[in-house]
Each structure stands twice: as structure tokens, then as C-alpha cells.
Amino acid sequence: MEVCVGQPAKLRCRVEGDPVPDIEWFVDGDKIKKGGRFDFLTKGDLVTLKISETSAEDEGEYKCTATNENGTATTSAELIVNGKGEREKSVICCCSCLVRLTAKWG
């Protein structure tokens, strides 16, 4: 997934499990805490990590981890932030970016 600096980004993960799993988000191995530019949304089996305004530091590998008493499922996606240090260049970026990740138990 690619965005320009300052654009919002949404990473979505469809999670199924019984009992309903606990969800955690990570970037480059570090746990993401809700607050500031980061928000977690849940609607049914769809969980979303929303970054309201991306910065160069947000670039990296994002993981959605779902855990319940039956185990853990993890899926990941790479976020690339364009426009880092390119003040004079015009960078064309997508207006709406979305990555769907799926984690389920069989």
C-alpha cells in the first residue's frame, strides 16, 4: 500500500473466531497504541487501523494479530509513504488507500 505524506491510511483485517479474538496491531514489531493519529475501529468481523495523517515514520510492515484460547493468527501488509524529503517534486498518490487482511482459524 502506498500513500503520500499527510494522507490518511486504513488497514483492514477481517477476523473470524470463536470465541471472538482479541486484536492487536504492530508496526515493525512494535505494538501500536490507540490515540493521537492512530485509531482502531471494529464493525462485525472487520477491524480497521486508521492513521489520520501519515508521516515518513509510519512506513513499515504492519501486522494484525488475532488471539483467542484456540491460538493466534497474524497477517501483514507493507505501508510505503511517498514524498519523504521531496518538497519541490510533485508526487502523484492514490486518494483512497485500503488494504484488506484476513485472519481466520480453520
RASULSUL-V718403 format. One record per pair of residues at least 24 apart in sequence whose C-alpha atoms are under 7 Angstrom apart, sorted by the first residue. I is the first residue (numbers start at 1). J is the second residue. Records with the same first field share a line. If there is no record, write none. Layout:
I=J  J
This chain:
1=78  79  80  97  99
2=79  80  81  82
3=80  81  82  93  94
4=81  82  83  93
5=54  55  56  81  82  83  84
6=53  54  55
7=53  54
8=51  52  53  54
9=50  51  52  54  97  98
10=48  49  50  51  97  98  99
11=48  49  50  98  99  100
12=46  47  48  49  99  100  101
13=46  47  48  64  100  101  102
14=45  46  47  101  102  103
15=45  46  102  103  104
16=45  103  104
17=104  105
19=68
20=68
21=66  67  68
22=66  67  68
23=64  65  66  67
24=64  65  66
25=63  64  65
26=62  63  64
27=60  61  62  63
28=60  61  62
56=81  84
73=103  104
74=103
75=101  102  103
76=101
